[in-house]
Structure formats: structure tokens, C-alpha cells
Amino acid sequence: MQYSTLGSSNLSVSRVCLGTMTWGTQNDQHDADQQIEYALAQGVNFIDTAELYAVPPTAQTYGATETIIGDWLARNPQRRQEMILATKIAGPGLDYIRNSSPISGKTVIEAVDASLQRLQTDYIDLYQLHWPNRTSPHFAKHHPNMVRFSQVSGAEHSAQMLDILQGLDQCIKAGKIRHFGLSDDTPWGINEYVRLSEIHNLPRPVSIQNEFSLLHAKDWPYLIENCIHQDIAYLPWSPLAAGSLTGKYLHGARPQGSRWSTAQRNGLFRDTELANQAIAAYVHLAEKHKLTPAELALAWCDQVDGVTSTIIGATSMAQLKEDIAAFDKPLSAEVLADIEAVYLQYPMPF
């Protein structure tokens, strides 16, 4: 296993991050225990969760994933030091989470305390803002004019960010969290947090996790260049485009028990004709080079300049083993050239 430094922090994280959002819906405690044990045995020391999980998010499953991780930690307290544990505070929009309230310094403190209780740990290594208070140009809102930035008050959101930083600062000084990061944010969001942290001597963001894959590489090059020069770790989530890059959903297939066989909060916006054409081409390319489609997609993500650690998720041990093994299979120049040829045909298919 290879490791990278998490932005400006002193944390060394594995190039593979174990995502956990299916724990509590598609996976139970036994499955989670197996995944944690296997991942740690392979050198994966980075585990990512959120108060929002499990997914799809519901009032009934809210906090379930953290509770499952907490159950494992309660039975293995001496092993807490083996992992870098990351979780997130949910942004506004869900009435069963703090009445849809925006993130603030006050809600950060409340949410951190609640996560610590569910996780049954004394500290969180990386505490992330799951999405910003302003509308985020993610989740299929990345096309021109889908978000009207000119109608957003930068000054108002900057004031909110300062209040959030002050809440995070209290949590860090209390020893409840070690570092904080962003998620589903933009270059402006990154830079405003950095600017405010410098002016007010407050905690600096060390990371951002955004959706990034062969089907959705919109953060390259502008946001990732920004991350490199601001010393912000870039953490891709959904590197398999919600599992679609494995090819299992081609031609309308919906395998029983798979993520796309259940209702999704934002719909199946990744399921477009162009995306299916791109996936078919990548599946063919993987076969040509004697790789699985998942190995191709994950190994490609890992080699992108600026990527720190890629967040994977699996509902079976077979998937988990395949996904982790992909990071030991560097792609040749020939494979990368073939991938580029397909990518140029389908640069943003959804």
C-alpha cells in the first residue's frame, strides 16, 4: 500500500480510502466488520463516513453507518490508532437533520458531539463539511446556468464560513477533531476558507472530496491545480461513477440488490445514452488489456496528478478485494493512451 500526506496536515493516509455509506442499508454489522478487518490488513488506514449515512439517506437510517463503525471501535478500542477516521456534517436541505438548518459554528459543535457518541471515540481525525450552505454545482448541477452564482451573496456566505471556522476551532482546541476538510465545494469555497483562516488565525482546510471519475472529471484541471498549490488533499469520491463503470448497469440492467435497483435521492442522473456508450468503450478497453473495468477505472483515478486518496465502496468482499487490488496495478503508457482516446470522445457524458 502506498501513502500520501493529507494536505497541510501531518497525517499519512493510504492511497485507498474505505468508504462506508452502504453500511446500514446494503451492508450490516457483520459485513462492515469484515470490510474493516480486510482493509486494515491490506494497509488501508483511511476510513470515510458521514452523519448522513447510510444511503439513500432517510430519517430511519440517519447515523446508522457511524453507529456501525462505533460498534467495531467499542469492541476494538486498542485499534483506534490504526485508522485515520473521517466523517462529515450534513449541509442544509434535510428536515430530519437539525430542521434543514445551514451549517454554523453552533451546529458544527452539536454535530461533532453527536458523531463522537455514535462513533464511540474521543476524537475525529478529519471532520468535513458534506456540502456548502450555498447551492453546490455538483450532483448534475455542473452545466452552465444550472446554478446562478451572480444571485449568491459572497459576503453573506463568507460571514457564515467565518462562523463555521470559529466552531471548528473550538472543536480542535477541545481535542474533539484534529483537522477539517471540505466536500462538494468549489475553488472559490476552498480559497475563501483559506483566506479567512489566514486572516483570523483559524483552522485551515486540509482536504476536499468531490465526485471524480472517467465519466466526471470536471475538477481537472482548475480545481485540482488549486488544490495542489494551496496544499489541499484531493479525495475523489464515486471513482466508479456509482458503480456504473463496472459495466453492470449497461443496457438497462439493474442487478438485484445493487445501488441502482433502489430509489436514489437525486435520481439516476448518471444514466445517460452518452454515459452508456462511454462505459461500453471502457469495458471493451479493459478486456483488451486483461483488466476488469473496475481495475481500469480505479487505477486511472489513482494516477491523476493531484489525487491524494481515492474513496472506494463495496457491498461485497469480492468487490472490496478487487477494488483494493486495483491500486497495485499501475497502467502502462499504452493503456493510458487508449483511455485518453475514449475520454476525448466522451469528456462529460452526464
Secondary structure, 3 states (H helix, E strand, C coil): CCEEECCCCCCEEECEEEECCCECCCECHHHHHHHHHHHHHCCCCEEECCCCCCCCCCCCCCCHHHHHHHHHHHHCHHHHHHCEEEEEECCCCCCCCHHHCCCCHHHHHHHHHHHHHHHCCCCEEEEEECCCCCCCCCCCCCCCCCCCHHHCCHHHHHHHHHHHHHHHHHHHHCCCEEEEEEECCCHHHHHHHHHHHHHHCCCCEEEEEEECECCECCCCCHHHHHHHHHCCEEEEECCCCCCHHHCCCHHHCCCCCCHHHCCCCCCCCCCCHHHHHHHHHHHHHHHHCCCCHHHHHHHHHHHCCCECCEEECCCCHHHHHHHHHHCCCCCCHHHHHHHHHHHHHCCCCC
